[in-house]
Amino acid sequence: MAEWRQTTLDQLVKLQRGHDLPTSLRKPGAVPVVGAAGPSGTHDTAIVKAPGVVLGRAGASMGTATYCDVDFWPLNTSLYVTDFLGNDPRFVYYLLDLLDFSGYNSGAAQPMLNRNYITQIEISLPQPQEQKNIAAVVGALEDKISFNQRLAITVESLLRSMYDSTRDGADVVRLDRIGSLVRDSVKPEDLTGEEPYIGLEHMPRRSIWLGEWGKALEVSSNKNRFARGDILFGKLRPYFHKVGLAQAAGICSTDIIVVRATEDAYQCWLLMALSSDEVVAHATARSGGTRMPRAKWSDLAAFEVPWPGPEERARFEATASPLIERAVRGSEESRTLAALRDALLPQLMSGKLRVREAEKIVEDAV
């Protein structure tokens, strides 16, 4: 590590508190408004040029770093970099996000980060070219992850458009004609703690793939089993929109309804139906329209699904099935790459792993 030097945070960047921008004063535009936890809406005016780095200043996201590759507006719940002092912006982002700022909390009622208190945090800093090399290695992984995310969003948008156009003038069938409830409860004592686990917090908002999950550690109540290809539907409002396709077998919260296609040929159509706005409205209405209704299988089962003719359904399935499978493979790959990134990053940022070694690992993975 001869080319690395021990220094302090004030030699890495200069930080400034963000700027207030109430929602009522925001104007329509594409400029990201970035707060402590990351993007928080948009505005028509940017006050900081990209590339930029934002650091959570207040609340539960204190110390969370966000990288901005377009001009942006940093909120006053954050600190943002005004001068990188010749350091690579992407490297700065990775380093700040790795630092543990918990010992520098200056708040009382809520966590608070004071920029004047963190200037002397000790860091190891390589030369600018080494910083760029490290950022490039990690960036290759993140670029592939981002590509897979964009692909899944594009696939979902395309299939939603196809579903909406195909159902025009179609007959209808009850949802339980094409999908059935999976009742496979598992007790805590029957779990090892290593099973893939999905809770409402892991589920995407009305998405055709499930990009992440945890492990069933310290389970104290019964859970539901699901198989690869099952569709998971959040019971609670506002989680009715949380619908996802299981990529592997696992267990889930009992606040999630597990639905399985009655025939393989119905899976894609069932997924589109369960993730539609209409099924959310139906479940809400059947629950009495209360502020926090719970969806029930009996309500979902009675939902009338558009049902075009067999040729149209076959065409839809023939297009949708390989697209969904491609999105699922991309999501699975992203999960693997994210784990690799999280393993490599601390080693690279400490100088324990050299860039050339990391490049070979990433090349084999990508």
WOTA-V307265 format. One record per backbone hydrogen bond with DSSP energy under -1.0 kcal/mol. CO is the residue of the C=O (numbers start at 0). NH is the residue of the N-H. E is the energy in kcal/mol with one decimal. If there is no record, write none. Layout:
BEGIN
co = {CO & CO}
nh = {NH & NH}
e = {E & E}
END
This chain:
BEGIN
co = {0 & 4 & 6 & 7 & 8 & 8 & 13 & 13 & 15 & 21 & 22 & 30 & 31 & 32 & 33 & 34 & 37 & 40 & 42 & 47 & 51 & 52 & 53 & 54 & 55 & 56 & 58 & 60 & 63 & 65 & 67 & 71 & 71 & 72 & 73 & 74 & 76 & 76 & 77 & 78 & 79 & 82 & 83 & 87 & 88 & 89 & 90 & 91 & 92 & 93 & 94 & 100 & 110 & 111 & 113 & 117 & 118 & 120 & 122 & 124 & 126 & 127 & 128 & 129 & 130 & 131 & 132 & 133 & 134 & 135 & 136 & 137 & 138 & 139 & 140 & 141 & 142 & 143 & 144 & 145 & 146 & 147 & 148 & 149 & 150 & 151 & 152 & 153 & 154 & 155 & 156 & 157 & 158 & 159 & 160 & 161 & 162 & 166 & 170 & 172 & 173 & 174 & 174 & 177 & 179 & 183 & 185 & 186 & 187 & 194 & 195 & 196 & 197 & 198 & 213 & 214 & 222 & 223 & 225 & 226 & 229 & 230 & 231 & 232 & 234 & 235 & 238 & 240 & 240 & 241 & 242 & 243 & 245 & 249 & 250 & 251 & 252 & 254 & 256 & 257 & 258 & 259 & 262 & 263 & 265 & 266 & 267 & 268 & 269 & 270 & 272 & 275 & 276 & 277 & 278 & 279 & 280 & 281 & 283 & 284 & 292 & 295 & 296 & 299 & 300 & 302 & 304 & 306 & 308 & 309 & 310 & 311 & 312 & 313 & 314 & 315 & 316 & 318 & 319 & 320 & 321 & 322 & 323 & 324 & 325 & 326 & 327 & 328 & 329 & 330 & 331 & 332 & 333 & 334 & 335 & 336 & 337 & 338 & 339 & 340 & 343 & 344 & 346 & 346 & 353 & 354 & 355 & 356 & 357 & 358 & 359 & 360 & 361}
nh = {3 & 124 & 122 & 10 & 11 & 12 & 81 & 82 & 79 & 24 & 25 & 42 & 72 & 39 & 74 & 37 & 34 & 32 & 30 & 71 & 67 & 80 & 65 & 78 & 62 & 112 & 61 & 63 & 55 & 53 & 51 & 46 & 47 & 33 & 18 & 77 & 56 & 57 & 17 & 54 & 15 & 13 & 86 & 91 & 92 & 93 & 94 & 95 & 96 & 97 & 98 & 103 & 58 & 105 & 116 & 120 & 9 & 8 & 6 & 4 & 130 & 131 & 132 & 133 & 134 & 135 & 136 & 137 & 138 & 139 & 140 & 141 & 142 & 143 & 144 & 145 & 146 & 147 & 148 & 149 & 150 & 151 & 152 & 153 & 154 & 155 & 156 & 157 & 158 & 159 & 160 & 161 & 162 & 163 & 164 & 165 & 166 & 169 & 306 & 304 & 176 & 177 & 178 & 261 & 259 & 224 & 222 & 189 & 190 & 215 & 250 & 213 & 252 & 201 & 196 & 216 & 185 & 251 & 249 & 229 & 245 & 258 & 243 & 256 & 294 & 238 & 241 & 205 & 242 & 233 & 206 & 231 & 228 & 225 & 197 & 223 & 255 & 234 & 232 & 181 & 230 & 179 & 265 & 266 & 269 & 270 & 271 & 272 & 273 & 274 & 275 & 279 & 280 & 281 & 282 & 283 & 284 & 285 & 288 & 287 & 236 & 299 & 300 & 302 & 175 & 174 & 172 & 170 & 312 & 313 & 314 & 315 & 316 & 317 & 318 & 319 & 320 & 322 & 323 & 324 & 325 & 326 & 327 & 328 & 329 & 330 & 331 & 332 & 333 & 334 & 335 & 336 & 337 & 338 & 339 & 340 & 341 & 342 & 343 & 344 & 347 & 348 & 351 & 352 & 357 & 358 & 359 & 360 & 361 & 362 & 363 & 364 & 365}
e = {-1.8 & -2.7 & -2.4 & -2.3 & -1.7 & -1.7 & -2.6 & -1.1 & -2.8 & -1.7 & -1.1 & -1.8 & -2.3 & -4.2 & -3.2 & -1.1 & -3.0 & -2.6 & -2.4 & -2.2 & -3.1 & -2.1 & -2.6 & -3.0 & -2.6 & -2.7 & -1.7 & -2.4 & -2.9 & -2.6 & -2.4 & -1.7 & -1.8 & -2.6 & -3.1 & -1.6 & -2.7 & -1.7 & -2.9 & -3.6 & -2.1 & -2.0 & -2.3 & -2.5 & -2.2 & -2.2 & -2.6 & -2.9 & -2.2 & -1.2 & -1.5 & -2.3 & -2.3 & -3.3 & -1.8 & -1.6 & -2.2 & -1.7 & -2.7 & -2.3 & -2.2 & -2.3 & -2.1 & -2.4 & -2.5 & -2.2 & -1.9 & -2.2 & -2.5 & -1.7 & -1.0 & -2.1 & -2.8 & -1.5 & -2.1 & -2.6 & -2.3 & -2.1 & -2.0 & -2.6 & -2.5 & -2.2 & -2.0 & -2.4 & -2.7 & -2.4 & -2.3 & -2.5 & -2.7 & -2.4 & -2.0 & -2.3 & -2.8 & -2.5 & -2.0 & -2.4 & -1.7 & -2.3 & -4.3 & -3.6 & -2.1 & -1.7 & -1.6 & -2.0 & -2.7 & -2.6 & -2.4 & -1.6 & -1.7 & -1.8 & -2.6 & -2.3 & -1.8 & -1.5 & -2.5 & -2.4 & -2.8 & -2.6 & -1.9 & -2.1 & -2.8 & -2.8 & -2.1 & -3.4 & -2.9 & -3.0 & -1.9 & -2.7 & -1.3 & -2.6 & -2.0 & -3.0 & -2.7 & -2.4 & -2.0 & -2.5 & -1.4 & -3.1 & -2.4 & -2.7 & -3.1 & -2.8 & -2.0 & -1.4 & -2.7 & -2.4 & -2.2 & -2.2 & -2.7 & -1.4 & -1.4 & -1.1 & -2.2 & -2.4 & -2.5 & -2.3 & -2.5 & -2.5 & -2.2 & -1.7 & -1.8 & -2.2 & -3.5 & -1.5 & -1.7 & -2.0 & -2.2 & -1.1 & -2.4 & -2.3 & -2.2 & -2.4 & -2.7 & -2.4 & -1.6 & -3.4 & -2.6 & -1.1 & -2.9 & -2.3 & -2.1 & -2.3 & -2.6 & -2.5 & -2.2 & -2.2 & -2.6 & -2.5 & -2.5 & -2.0 & -1.8 & -2.8 & -2.8 & -1.8 & -2.0 & -2.9 & -2.5 & -1.4 & -2.7 & -2.8 & -2.6 & -2.8 & -1.2 & -1.8 & -2.2 & -2.8 & -1.4 & -1.7 & -2.7 & -2.7 & -1.9 & -1.5 & -3.0}
END
